[in-house]
Amino acid sequence: MSLDFSVFLPTGFAQEFTAGADPAAAYRQITDVAQAADELGFHTLYVPDHLHTIPPSQGLLFEAWSVIAALARDTHRVRLGQLVTANSYRNPALQAKIASTIDVISNGRLTFGIGSGWYEPDYLGYGYDFGTAGDRLRRLDEAVQVIRAFWTEDEVTFNGKYYRTAGGINQPKGIQQPHIPLLIAGGGEKVTLRIAAQYADACNIIESPEMLEHKYDILRKHCADVGRDYSTIRRTATTAYILGTTDEEARSHIPPGSAFAYPGNLASYGLIGTPETIHQRIAAYEAAGVQELVIGFRHAPHLTQFAAEFMN
């Protein structure tokens, strides 16, 4: 199995851009990373969908779908997606329409990533109902049904607990056939992975290789329960990259806020260390069953460095 490498773009969520920074210069940094990925052969560019930095600050943060729309014209080969759209922030029927339009703009390069949402400051600050995790997951279950219907049916009527449509029409539906790939993120074993087994073309889980093997076993069981071929779901995982002359030096540069995103001891499994250590960890992800590894990069030269050492 060959492993594809993708890029998690620095759009401000992890406070890559400080308060008072020049927004035009900050956006150019995003574009520089994106265009480097396009030229170097990375598989997909992913952006986070958040409305506040983590933790909340006055640092600059760019809106996900606006960035994706711009990158659809500023790049030419690399695929584009989200890790991931928060379902609660946009009506799913409208979200399906937005995605269809961007798939056309990008000439069929969109991967639509969606999750139930989890970052409470976004909800409170922008006036959304946070509710319970169960509420958000039930909304996600309905939303992905609505979205897929708007990509595949001429008219959509849906009468759910949370979402309703009556004869909704979406043209154009995008370029890709049979529809835009749908990626569902999250490792919840009882609900999220079941939803992925039912509806997703791809999944994304942030875990160590050891835990990913376990999660994939759970996903495989859900697929069996719903009559789905497990091999038809593309398995993606997200990790961090810090190259150092020693493992200790690399670990000293792990950002303090990493525990918000990465479970367990990131230093023990992320792409963090010497080239030898990183080669070993890439192999561990691949052995766990990962098909696409999404890596966080802050600056374009880091992509060039990674591509030279690990992609050739």
Secondary structure, DSSP 8 states (H G I E B T S, - for coil): ---EEEEE--SSTTS-S-TT--HHHHHHHHHHHHHHHHHHT-SEEEE---SS-SS--SS----HHHHHHHHHHH-SSSEEEES-EEGGGS-HHHHHHHHHHHHHHTTS-EEEEEE----HHHHHHHT-----HHHHHHHHHHHHHHHHHHHH-SSEEEE-SS-EEEEE--SS--SSSSS--EEEE---TTTHHHHHHHH-SEEEE-S-HHHHHHHHHHHHHHHHHHT--GGGSEEEEEEEEEE-SSHHHHHTTS-GGGGGTS-S-GGGTSEEESHHHHHHHHHHHHHHT-SEEEEE-SSHHHHHHHHHHH--
